Amino acid sequence: MVMKVTMKLAMVMIIVVVLGNQVVSSKGMSLCNLTQDDLITCKPAVTKVDPPIDPTPDCCTALKKADFACLCSYKNSMMLPSFGIDPDRALQLPDKCKIPTTTKCTKK
């Protein structure tokens, strides 16, 4: 059982690396309309630290162009914690940045 899970995770990581290399452009990686720089700008606000860090104005500006439906598809991804991202804190960013969204993305 553990071996099957390990193999599945290894395959997922290989797929992510292969697909990740395909989305790299001259401006770098892009995910859900956010550039790699945009994602890095918001990382402190979604990292599990105590006390929590509020999103910066630059992070909030970047989030205004995000595809929230796309981002919601990653909410239960095992990749987020492996990158140090707390999905619960990530789900709070639109409210903290006062960005209205029509996407209802809740942790399940």
N, C-alpha and C positions, 0 to 999 in steps of 0.2 A: 504494500500500500504506500509506504513512504517513498519507495523507489519510483512508483508511478507519478506521485506528486512532484518529486524532484525532477523527473524527466519532463513533465508538463511545464514546470517553471523554466527549465532550461530551454525548451522549445519556444516559450513565450518570449524569453529574453533574446533569443536568436532572431525571432520575427521582429521584435522591437528594434533591434540594432539594424537589421536589413532595411526595414521600412523607414527607420530614422535616417539612414543614409540617403534614402530616396527623396526625403522632403527637404534636405539641405539645399539651400540656394545660395546665391552670392551674398545675400543678407543674413545667412545663417539659418538655423532651424526655425520652423514655424509650427505652432500647434493651436488650433481653434482661433485663428486670426491673431495670435499673440506671437511675437518674435521671441527668440531666446533671451534677448535683453529684457523684454517685458516680463518674462517669467522669472528671471533672476531678480528683477526689481521687487517683485511681490513675495519672493521666497521668505524673507524674515517674518512676514505677517502670517504665514501658514506653517511655520516651523513650530514644533511643540517645545516651547520654552516657558518658563515661569518667572516673572509675569509675562502674559502675552504681549506681543508687539503690535501696535496699530499699523495699518497699511499707510505707506507714505503717499503724499500727493502724486508722485510719479507713478506709483503702483495703481492708484485710482484712475489716473489718466489713461494708463495702458488698458485697464479693465473695460473702459468705455467702448473699446473696439472688439472686445471678446465675443466669441460665439458661445453663449452660456449653455445652450442645448448640447453643443459639442463637449464643453467642459464637464457637464453633468454625466456624460457617458463614462468619465474616468473616476467618479466618486467612490466606487467600490473596488477600484483597481488595487491590486496588491503592489503595484509599482509605486504608488504615492508614498506609502510608509518607507519603502526602500530608498527613496530620495529624501527622506526626512520631512515629508509633507504630511501634516495632520489634516485629513479630509474634512473633519468637523470645522476646523478654522478656515479652510478654503471655502466652505459653503457659506461662511459668514461675511466674506469679503464684499459682495454686492451691497449688503445692508450697511456695513461699516463705511463704505465709500459713497453711500447714498445714490447708488445706481439702480434705477428701476429696471426690473426684468420681468418678462412675461413667462419665463421658464420657472416652473416649480421644481426645484431640485432639493430633495430631502434625503438624508442619510437613511438607508434601509438596511 
